[in-house]
Amino acid sequence: MLKILRIAAAISQVTYTESSDLLENNRRFHKLLTTGVEVEYILNEEIVNLIVGSGV
């Protein structure tokens, strides 16, 4: 279940567009592809930060 929540959080970040500028959105998307998507979740009452899908 936890893996599904991490994937859903990553998908949410990748599909969110911050701007109406296509070039700016493409640059942001490329950065996510190459550096990964930071996902934050709570496990056993502690906040956990994780990088999902880093291309490195």
KAVEN-V270638 format. One record per residue. N is the residue number from 0. RES is the residue in one letter. SS is DSSP state (@ for helix, = for strand, . for the rest). BURIAL is b if it has 24 or more other ideal C-beta (glycine too) atoms within 12 Angstrom, else e. D_CENTER is the distance of its C-alpha to the mean C-alpha in Angstrom with 2 decimals. Layout:
# KAVEN-V270638
{{N	RES	SS	BURIAL	D_CENTER} {N	RES	SS	BURIAL	D_CENTER}}
This chain:
# KAVEN-V270638
{{0	M	.	e	17.53} {1	L	@	e	15.05} {2	K	@	e	13.33} {3	I	@	e	13.18} {4	L	@	e	11.58} {5	R	@	b	8.72} {6	I	@	e	8.39} {7	A	@	e	8.92} {8	A	@	b	6.32} {9	A	@	b	3.58} {10	I	@	e	6.41} {11	S	@	e	6.98} {12	Q	@	b	4.52} {13	V	@	b	5.76} {14	T	@	e	9.11} {15	Y	.	e	9.70} {16	T	.	e	12.36} {17	E	.	e	13.50} {18	S	.	e	16.77} {19	S	.	e	19.47} {20	D	.	e	19.84} {21	L	@	e	18.82} {22	L	@	e	19.00} {23	E	@	e	16.78} {24	N	@	e	14.06} {25	N	@	e	14.65} {26	R	@	e	14.41} {27	R	@	e	11.04} {28	F	@	e	9.83} {29	H	@	e	11.87} {30	K	@	e	10.45} {31	L	@	b	6.89} {32	L	@	e	9.20} {33	T	@	e	11.41} {34	T	@	e	9.74} {35	G	.	e	6.63} {36	V	=	b	3.09} {37	E	=	e	4.90} {38	V	=	b	5.73} {39	E	=	e	9.26} {40	Y	=	e	11.95} {41	I	=	e	15.73} {42	L	=	e	17.87} {43	N	.	e	21.62} {44	E	.	e	21.46} {45	E	=	e	19.40} {46	I	=	e	15.97} {47	V	=	e	13.87} {48	N	=	e	10.99} {49	L	=	e	9.36} {50	I	=	e	7.59} {51	V	=	b	6.67} {52	G	.	e	8.30} {53	S	.	e	9.80} {54	G	.	e	12.46} {55	V	.	e	14.92}}
